Amino acid sequence: MRSSHRAFTLIELLVVIAVIALIIGILLPSLGKARDAGRSVKEISGISQVAKISASYSLDFKDEVIPVRIPKYWIYWQVCDADMYPPDPGDRTAKLTRDTMRTWPWRLIGYAGTTIEGAWVVNRAEYTTIFARGFTGRTPEANNRASYPDSSFVGAFSVHPSFGMNGVFIGGDANHAAFKQHGASRCGWDNIMPGRNPRSMGGMFYVTRTSDARQPSLLLTFAASRAADVSGTGFHGNAQNAADSLLNKRDGFYKVLPPTNIPRSEPDHGTSYTMLAGWSPTAPPIFNPKLNQSTWGYLNARYFGTVATTRFDASASRMKLADLKNMKYWDNWAPENTNNATGVYVWRPR
């Protein structure tokens, strides 16, 4: 007796497989977009939190914007101000010193006291990678302080948070002609005077107080970033070298650069500056992760071809690279530095 159940023919089976493949082909892009949408929300949430912490820092520190990269004078000789040294994550009873505190991340997270994964490093795999480096190379220093090499977790995070600051124009960066005015500190020693800079080094072209921001809803503070891995590079040669590598890379960098020529200087003993292109002159308008990180000044368009950004008023949004070419988002004094007839921006000392 024959069975009443008929088996699939080969053609019918192939048709079913083709239909399933078609459905998968339709669904996968949608699933990918949904996944990216979720990650995009997480990124915006993270950068918003960082911007609000930075704004709170300014309120608590007499309107001062946190400096992006500080001169060594403030670390090695301003010992009368113990509060400036952030907590050592390897030993909370000690403080960090030397290169790991020169950039803003540990100084700001030391103020906030929040966990790193989530807001400061939004990618879990990225955090796992740098945290695995541990606290190797920790060196005890005087006055219950400690230093770390760039091959450690502490050194890596100091340079590779998920978001970079607009440090040329906001807060100031010792590698970009900021913090060059010498004078007597309150401790009685020769030091660098905060809030002052000789005109020969560009003057006060950068914002150091929140009250000086003329368009808080426009002026860029933080942006999604990327760079070459700092490990084993001597902190990118004291931050003098380009952070480019497509093989050894990190999904974050402490600074982002504007799309114009900007001053570049020796960080600690510089008495003059040269001009450096913030973006590559051949940078295309569409983001391509296969191009060097410095192509767009270390900006990172992680999702939907757009860059997560915040402004002085702590508002956050996603911006296209084409929009970020407008210097009104970068420089507090962009109107004065822009030719009204041609619309061309040129950086000038103040």
C-alpha positions in Angstrom: 0.0 0.0 0.0 1.4 3.4 -1.0 1.7 6.3 1.4 -0.7 9.2 1.0 2.2 11.6 1.7 4.0 12.9 -1.3 7.7 13.8 -1.0 9.1 17.1 -2.2 10.5 17.0 -5.7 14.0 18.5 -6.3 12.5 21.5 -8.1 10.1 22.2 -5.2 13.0 22.0 -2.7 15.1 24.4 -4.8 12.1 26.8 -5.0 11.7 26.7 -1.2 15.4 27.3 -0.7 15.3 30.2 -3.1 12.3 31.8 -1.3 14.1 31.4 2.1 17.2 33.0 0.7 15.1 35.9 -0.7 13.5 36.4 2.7 16.8 36.4 4.4 18.2 38.8 1.8 15.3 41.2 2.5 15.5 40.9 6.3 19.3 41.1 6.9 19.7 44.7 5.8 16.7 45.6 8.0 18.2 43.7 11.0 21.6 45.4 10.3 20.0 48.8 10.3 18.1 48.0 13.5 21.3 46.9 15.2 23.1 50.0 14.0 20.2 52.2 15.2 20.5 50.7 18.7 24.2 51.2 18.7 23.8 54.8 17.4 21.4 55.5 20.3 24.0 54.1 22.8 26.7 56.3 21.2 24.6 59.5 21.4 23.8 58.6 25.0 27.5 58.1 25.9 28.7 61.3 24.3 25.8 63.3 25.9 26.9 62.0 29.3 30.5 63.0 28.7 29.4 66.5 27.6 27.2 67.0 30.7 30.0 65.9 32.9 32.4 68.3 31.2 29.8 71.1 31.7 29.5 70.2 35.4 33.2 70.2 35.8 33.3 73.8 34.5 30.6 74.8 37.0 32.6 73.4 39.9 35.9 74.8 38.7 35.0 78.5 38.4 33.9 78.4 34.7 37.1 76.8 33.5 36.9 74.4 30.5 39.0 71.2 31.1 42.3 71.5 29.2 42.7 68.9 26.5 46.4 68.3 26.8 48.5 70.1 29.4 52.1 71.1 29.6 54.5 69.1 31.8 55.1 72.2 34.0 51.6 71.7 35.6 52.5 68.1 36.4 56.1 68.1 37.6 56.4 71.5 39.3 52.9 72.6 40.4 53.0 70.2 43.4 51.2 72.7 45.6 48.0 71.8 43.8 47.4 68.2 44.8 43.8 68.2 43.6 44.8 68.4 40.0 46.1 64.8 40.1 43.4 62.3 39.3 42.9 59.0 41.3 45.1 56.1 40.2 42.7 53.3 38.9 45.3 50.7 40.0 45.4 52.0 43.6 42.6 54.4 44.6 44.7 55.6 47.5 47.3 57.0 45.1 47.2 59.6 42.3 48.2 59.5 38.6 51.1 61.6 37.3 53.2 62.0 34.1 51.9 61.2 30.6 48.7 59.4 31.5 47.2 62.6 33.0 48.4 65.0 30.3 45.3 64.4 28.2 41.8 65.0 29.5 40.2 61.5 30.0 41.6 60.5 33.4 41.3 64.1 34.8 37.6 64.3 33.8 36.7 60.7 34.8 38.5 61.3 38.1 36.2 64.2 38.7 33.1 62.2 37.6 33.9 58.9 39.3 31.8 56.9 36.8 32.7 53.6 35.2 34.6 53.7 31.9 32.6 51.2 29.8 29.4 52.7 28.4 30.0 56.5 28.3 33.7 56.8 27.9 34.3 53.7 25.8 31.0 52.8 24.1 32.2 49.6 22.3 32.4 46.6 24.7 34.9 44.7 22.6 37.1 47.9 22.5 36.9 48.2 26.3 37.7 44.5 26.8 40.8 44.8 24.6 42.4 47.8 26.3 41.4 46.7 29.8 43.2 43.4 29.2 46.4 45.3 29.2 46.0 45.7 32.9 48.2 47.9 35.1 51.5 46.5 34.0 54.4 48.9 34.2 53.1 50.9 37.1 55.9 52.9 38.6 55.5 54.5 42.0 56.5 58.2 42.1 57.0 60.8 44.8 54.1 62.1 47.0 52.1 58.8 46.6 51.7 59.2 42.9 52.2 56.6 40.1 52.9 56.7 36.3 52.1 54.1 33.6 53.5 53.3 30.1 51.4 53.6 27.0 51.3 49.8 26.8 49.1 49.6 29.9 45.3 49.9 30.2 45.8 53.3 32.0 48.0 54.6 29.2 45.7 53.3 26.5 42.5 54.9 27.9 44.3 58.2 28.4 44.6 58.5 24.6 41.7 56.3 23.4 38.3 57.3 24.8 35.5 56.9 22.3 35.2 60.7 21.9 37.7 63.4 21.1 37.6 67.0 22.2 37.8 70.0 19.8 41.0 70.7 21.7 42.6 73.2 19.2 39.8 75.7 20.0 38.2 74.4 23.2 40.1 73.9 26.4 43.5 74.3 24.7 46.2 71.7 23.6 49.9 72.2 24.4 50.7 70.6 21.1 48.7 73.2 19.3 50.3 76.4 20.6 48.3 76.7 23.8 49.7 77.2 27.3 53.0 79.0 26.5 52.8 82.1 28.8 55.4 81.8 31.6 55.1 83.5 35.0 55.3 83.0 38.7 52.8 80.5 40.1 51.1 80.9 43.5 53.7 78.4 44.7 56.4 80.9 43.8 58.0 79.0 40.9 58.2 79.7 37.2 55.3 78.0 35.6 52.7 78.3 32.8 49.9 80.7 33.4 46.4 79.3 32.7 44.1 81.6 30.8 47.0 83.5 29.1 49.1 82.9 26.0 51.6 85.2 24.2 50.4 86.6 20.9 53.6 85.2 19.3 52.1 81.8 20.0 48.7 82.7 18.7 47.3 84.5 21.7 44.0 83.3 23.3 42.5 81.8 20.1 41.1 79.0 22.2 38.2 79.1 24.8 39.2 78.4 28.4 36.0 79.6 30.1 32.5 78.6 29.2 31.3 82.2 29.5 33.5 83.1 26.5 31.6 80.8 24.1 29.6 83.2 21.9 27.4 80.5 20.2 27.1 77.6 22.7 24.5 75.9 20.5 26.9 75.8 17.6 30.4 75.4 19.1 31.7 71.8 18.9 33.0 70.2 22.1 33.2 66.4 21.7 32.9 64.2 18.6 33.2 60.5 17.8 36.9 59.6 17.1 39.3 57.0 16.0 43.1 56.6 15.7 46.1 54.3 15.5 46.9 52.3 18.7 49.1 54.3 21.1 50.8 51.2 22.5 54.5 51.2 22.1 54.6 54.6 20.3 55.8 56.8 23.3 52.3 58.3 23.4 52.5 59.1 19.7 55.9 60.7 20.2 54.7 63.1 23.0 51.6 63.6 20.8 53.7 65.1 18.0 53.2 62.2 15.5 50.2 61.5 13.4 48.1 58.7 14.9 47.6 56.7 11.7 47.5 52.9 11.2 44.9 50.8 9.4 46.4 47.6 10.9 46.9 48.6 14.5 44.0 50.8 15.3 41.7 51.9 18.1 38.1 53.0 18.0 38.7 56.3 19.8 41.1 59.2 20.3 41.3 62.0 22.8 41.1 64.8 20.2 39.6 65.7 16.9 41.0 68.3 14.5 39.1 70.9 12.3 39.1 71.1 8.5 41.6 73.9 8.2 45.3 74.8 8.8 46.0 75.0 12.5 49.0 75.9 14.6 51.3 73.1 15.8 54.0 73.5 18.4 56.4 71.6 20.7 54.3 71.0 23.8 56.6 72.1 26.6 59.4 74.4 25.3 58.0 75.7 22.1 58.6 79.4 21.3 57.1 79.3 17.8 54.6 77.3 15.7 54.1 75.9 12.3 50.9 75.3 10.4 49.4 71.8 10.1 46.4 70.7 8.0 43.7 69.4 10.3 42.1 67.3 7.6 43.8 65.9 4.5 43.4 68.3 1.5 42.0 65.4 -0.4 39.5 64.2 2.2 36.4 63.0 0.4 32.9 64.1 1.6 31.9 60.5 2.3 33.4 58.7 5.2 35.6 55.6 4.4 37.0 53.6 7.3 39.7 52.3 5.0 41.4 55.7 4.8 43.9 56.9 7.4 42.4 58.2 10.6 43.9 61.7 10.2 42.1 62.1 6.8 39.2 63.7 8.6 41.1 64.9 11.7 40.4 61.7 13.6 36.6 62.1 13.3 34.7 58.8 13.2 31.4 58.4 11.4 30.5 55.2 13.1 26.9 54.9 12.1 24.9 56.0 9.0 27.9 58.0 7.6 27.4 60.6 10.4 29.5 61.7 13.4 28.1 61.8 16.9 28.8 65.3 18.3 28.1 67.6 21.2 28.2 71.4 21.6 28.9 73.8 24.4 25.3 73.7 25.6 25.7 69.9 26.0 23.2 69.2 23.2 24.0 66.2 21.0 23.3 65.3 17.4 24.7 63.4 14.4 26.4 65.5 11.8 27.6 64.8 8.2 31.2 65.4 7.3 30.1 67.9 4.7 28.5 70.0 7.5 31.5 69.7 9.8 33.6 71.5 7.1 32.0 74.7 8.3 34.3 76.4 10.7 31.5 78.0 12.7 31.2 74.7 14.5 34.8 74.7 15.5 36.2 78.2 16.1 34.6 80.6 18.6 36.0 83.4 16.4 35.1 81.9 13.0 33.2 85.0 11.9 36.3 87.2 12.3 38.5 84.6 10.5 36.2 84.2 7.5 36.3 86.4 4.5 32.8 87.8 3.9 33.3 88.0 0.2 34.8 84.6 -0.5 33.6 82.6 2.6 37.2 81.3 3.0 38.3 80.7 6.6 41.9 81.4 7.7 43.1 80.9 11.3 44.7 84.0 12.8 46.3 84.8 16.1 44.3 86.8 18.6 
